[in-house]
């Protein structure tokens, strides 16, 4: 399931409480009306109107939203999220239009929505090639989506734009590695933004949003397209990892060419300081805090048991017995 933020959890709790209060009020009005009808009359007009409107509001609908709003990147899929796993999708009730000048044109028959991955039953992708620098409108008709709990959606409409090529930078590397390797583009938190193979001594990273990036290369010894830690029993070393030692500041509509000799910088000096998780200064500060805490804990322990080693407070190797004896001596 999707991890929810604190604000989302708080909002859902608030909405649930409001729903419960409304349902309680509706039940009170229904009971009152039953008694009134049994006595030969009906509710007042304002209470009847409240009952009609409240009954509409208590009907639960499936919540639908787009996973990315407003702007999609080149290569993105149309992706929706719902708040309950789906049991049925009526694909005839799903429409996608493309805007030409000021008019909307239906793009015709669509491929079916499919689960984004096996671990998330609340996200679905529409596997469709979208034209860059274009505006689209997704419409999902009422009852097109039904959850495993029988909840259906209300009408859903969302406009979105696909970014144009001029909004990106492109990165071209030549490197002294021929093949059996892959390269990864990293952001400032070392999150992987792109993952591409190294072929014929080079690799390309296309359609990169403006920003600050870093690059690492992994020699993929077994060709499984991921880094392996090695195997002690089989005497296999971890696969070699190299970092491009420079920071890359990319701007929109730029093409950047870089040449990289992976052996030009010592391997332990390659990783840029900005993405080192264990920076020397931070490590020293952490050790100092640990030492201070340890000393503080020791001081507190000595104060608690008052084991000075002199007079009536002599240390006997059993601090709990000493503590008890010292209490008796002070009486």
C-alpha positions in Angstrom: 0.0 0.0 0.0 1.0 3.6 -0.5 2.6 5.3 2.5 0.4 8.2 3.6 1.7 11.5 5.0 0.7 12.7 8.5 -1.5 15.4 6.8 -3.3 12.8 4.8 -4.0 10.7 7.8 -5.2 13.7 9.8 -7.5 14.7 6.9 -8.9 11.2 6.5 -9.6 11.0 10.2 -11.4 14.4 10.1 -13.5 13.3 7.0 -14.3 10.0 8.7 -15.6 11.8 11.9 -17.7 14.1 9.8 -19.2 11.2 7.9 -20.0 9.4 11.2 -21.7 12.5 12.5 -23.7 12.9 9.3 -24.8 9.3 9.3 -25.9 9.6 12.9 -27.9 12.7 12.0 -29.5 10.9 9.0 -30.5 8.0 11.2 -32.1 10.3 13.7 -34.1 11.9 10.9 -35.1 8.6 9.4 -36.3 7.3 12.9 -38.2 10.6 13.4 -39.9 10.3 10.0 -40.9 6.7 10.6 -42.7 7.8 13.8 -44.3 10.8 12.0 -45.6 8.6 9.2 -46.9 6.2 11.7 -48.8 9.0 13.3 -50.3 10.1 9.9 -48.1 13.1 9.0 -44.6 13.8 7.7 -41.5 15.8 8.7 -41.3 19.5 8.2 -40.1 20.6 4.8 -36.7 21.8 6.1 -36.0 18.4 7.7 -37.1 16.6 4.6 -34.7 18.6 2.5 -31.9 18.0 5.1 -32.7 14.2 4.9 -32.6 14.2 1.0 -29.3 16.2 0.8 -27.7 14.2 3.6 -28.6 10.9 2.1 -26.7 11.9 -1.1 -23.6 13.0 0.9 -23.3 9.7 2.8 -22.9 7.7 -0.4 -19.2 6.6 -0.5 -17.3 7.0 -3.8 -14.0 5.7 -5.0 -11.3 8.4 -4.8 -9.4 8.8 -8.1 -6.4 11.0 -8.7 -3.5 11.3 -11.1 -0.2 10.1 -9.7 1.6 13.1 -11.3 -0.4 16.3 -11.8 -0.1 19.1 -14.3 3.2 18.2 -16.0 4.4 14.8 -17.2 7.9 14.1 -18.3 8.8 12.6 -21.7 8.4 8.9 -21.4 6.0 9.0 -18.5 2.8 6.9 -18.6 -0.6 8.2 -17.7 -0.9 7.0 -14.1 -3.8 7.0 -11.7 -4.1 6.2 -8.0 -7.2 5.0 -6.2 -7.9 4.5 -2.5 -9.2 0.9 -2.7 -8.0 -2.1 -4.8 -10.0 -2.5 -8.0 -12.2 -5.5 -8.9 -13.4 -4.2 -12.3 -12.5 -1.6 -14.9 -14.9 -0.7 -17.7 -12.4 0.5 -20.3 -15.2 1.8 -22.5 -15.8 4.5 -19.9 -12.2 5.8 -20.1 -11.3 8.5 -22.6 -8.2 10.5 -23.6 -8.3 13.6 -25.7 -5.5 15.7 -27.1 -5.7 19.5 -27.6 -5.1 21.1 -31.0 -5.2 24.8 -30.8 -8.4 25.4 -28.8 -10.2 22.2 -29.7 -10.2 18.7 -28.0 -9.9 15.6 -30.2 -10.4 12.1 -28.9 -7.4 10.0 -29.7 -9.4 6.8 -30.2 -9.2 3.4 -28.7 -6.9 3.2 -25.7 -4.8 0.3 -24.3 -6.1 -1.1 -21.0 -5.0 0.3 -17.6 -2.6 -2.2 -16.0 -1.2 -2.4 -12.4 1.9 -0.3 -12.0 3.6 -3.1 -10.1 2.9 -6.2 -8.1 3.4 -4.5 -4.8 1.0 -1.6 -5.2 -2.6 -2.5 -5.9 -3.7 1.2 -5.8 -1.8 2.5 -8.8 -2.5 1.8 -12.5 -0.7 2.9 -15.7 -2.0 3.5 -19.2 0.8 2.2 -21.4 0.6 4.8 -24.1 3.2 6.9 -26.0 2.4 10.6 -25.3 3.6 13.3 -27.7 6.0 15.8 -26.1 4.9 19.5 -25.7 1.2 18.5 -25.9 -1.8 18.9 -23.7 -4.2 16.1 -22.9 -7.4 15.5 -21.0 -8.2 12.2 -19.2 -11.9 11.5 -18.5 -13.2 8.5 -16.5 -17.0 8.1 -16.6 -19.1 7.3 -13.5 -19.0 3.6 -12.5 -16.0 2.9 -14.8 -14.0 1.8 -11.8 -15.4 -0.5 -9.1 -13.4 -1.6 -6.0 -13.3 -5.0 -4.3 -15.6 -3.5 -1.7 -18.2 -2.5 -4.3 -17.4 1.2 -4.3 -17.6 3.0 -7.6 -16.1 6.3 -8.9 -17.7 9.6 -9.6 -16.9 11.4 -12.9 -13.2 12.3 -13.1 -11.6 14.7 -15.5 -8.0 16.0 -15.4 -6.0 18.0 -17.9 -2.2 17.6 -18.0 0.7 18.7 -20.2 3.7 16.7 -21.5 6.9 18.7 -21.3 8.7 19.7 -24.5 12.3 18.7 -25.3 13.6 22.2 -24.8 12.8 21.9 -21.1 15.5 19.2 -20.6 19.3 18.7 -20.8 21.0 15.8 -22.4 24.2 14.2 -21.2 26.7 12.3 -23.3 29.6 10.5 -21.8 32.6 8.7 -23.3 34.4 6.4 -20.9 37.3 3.9 -20.9 34.9 1.0 -20.3 33.6 -0.9 -23.4 30.7 -2.9 -22.0 29.5 -5.1 -19.2 28.7 -2.0 -17.1 25.9 0.4 -16.4 25.8 4.1 -15.4 23.4 5.8 -13.0 22.5 9.5 -12.8 22.1 10.6 -9.1 20.5 13.6 -7.5 21.8 15.3 -4.3 20.4 12.6 -2.1 22.0 9.8 -4.2 18.6 8.7 -5.5 18.9 7.1 -8.9 17.3 9.4 -11.6 18.4 7.4 -14.6 19.9 4.0 -15.2 21.5 3.3 -18.6 23.9 0.6 -20.1 27.4 1.4 -21.1 27.9 0.4 -24.8 31.0 0.8 -27.0 32.8 3.0 -24.5 30.0 5.5 -23.8 26.5 6.2 -22.5 23.8 8.8 -23.0 21.3 10.2 -20.4 18.5 12.0 -22.2 15.7 14.3 -21.1 17.2 15.3 -17.7 15.4 18.1 -15.9 17.6 21.1 -14.9 19.4 20.6 -11.6 22.6 19.3 -9.9 23.5 15.7 -10.5 26.3 13.1 -10.0 27.2 10.0 -12.0 28.4 6.6 -10.9 29.4 3.5 -13.0 29.2 -0.1 -12.0 31.2 -2.9 -13.7 28.4 -5.4 -14.1 30.5 -8.6 -13.9 27.6 -11.1 -14.2 25.4 -8.9 -16.5 22.3 -8.9 -14.2 22.0 -5.1 -14.5 22.4 -4.4 -10.8 25.3 -4.1 -8.3 26.2 -7.3 -6.4 28.0 -7.4 -3.1 30.1 -10.5 -3.9 30.2 -13.9 -2.4 32.6 -14.8 0.4 32.2 -18.6 0.0 32.9 -18.3 -3.8 35.7 -15.8 -3.3 34.0 -13.2 -5.3 34.7 -9.5 -4.6 31.8 -6.9 -4.7 31.4 -5.4 -8.2 33.5 -2.4 -8.8 31.8 1.1 -8.4 33.3 4.3 -9.8 32.1 7.9 -9.2 32.6 10.7 -11.6 34.4 13.2 -9.3 32.8 16.3 -10.7 29.4 17.8 -9.9 27.2 18.3 -13.0 25.0 21.5 -13.1 22.6 21.0 -16.0 20.4 23.6 -17.5 17.4 23.4 -19.8 18.0 23.0 -23.5 21.7 22.0 -22.9 23.7 19.2 -24.5 26.6 18.3 -22.3 29.6 16.2 -23.5 31.9 14.7 -20.9 35.0 12.4 -21.1 35.7 10.2 -18.1 38.8 8.1 -17.3 37.6 6.0 -14.4 41.2 5.5 -13.2 42.3 9.1 -13.3 41.3 9.7 -9.7 42.0 7.3 -6.8 38.9 5.2 -6.2 38.6 6.3 -2.5 38.7 10.0 -3.6 36.2 9.8 -6.4 32.9 10.1 -4.6 31.9 13.8 -4.4 31.8 15.2 -0.9 28.2 16.4 -1.3 26.8 12.9 -1.5 28.9 11.2 1.1 26.7 9.7 3.7 29.5 9.5 6.3 31.3 12.8 6.0 34.5 13.1 8.2 33.3 16.1 10.2 29.8 14.6 10.7 31.5 11.4 11.9 33.7 13.2 14.4 30.7 15.1 15.7 28.7 11.9 16.1 31.6 10.2 18.0 31.9 13.3 20.3 28.2 13.2 21.1 28.4 9.5 21.8 31.4 10.1 24.2 29.7 12.9 25.9 26.6 10.8 26.4 28.6 7.9 27.7 30.4 10.2 30.2 27.1 11.7 31.3 25.6 8.2 31.8 28.6 7.2 33.9 28.3 10.4 36.0 24.6 9.7 36.6 25.3 6.2 37.6 27.9 7.2 40.1 25.6 9.9 41.6 22.7 7.4 41.8 24.6 4.8 43.8 27.1 7.2 45.5 30.0 4.7 45.1 33.0 6.9 46.0 35.2 4.1 47.3 35.7 5.9 50.7 34.4 5.5 54.2 30.9 4.0 54.5 30.4 4.0 50.7 33.2 1.5 49.9 32.8 -0.4 46.7 32.2 -4.1 47.0 31.6 -5.1 43.3 27.9 -5.4 43.8 26.5 -1.9 43.2 22.9 -2.8 44.2 24.0 -4.3 47.5 26.2 -1.2 48.1 23.2 1.1 47.4 21.1 -0.8 49.9 23.9 -0.7 52.5 24.5 3.0 52.0 20.8 3.7 52.5 21.0 1.8 55.8 24.1 3.7 56.9 22.5 7.0 56.3 19.5 6.2 58.5 
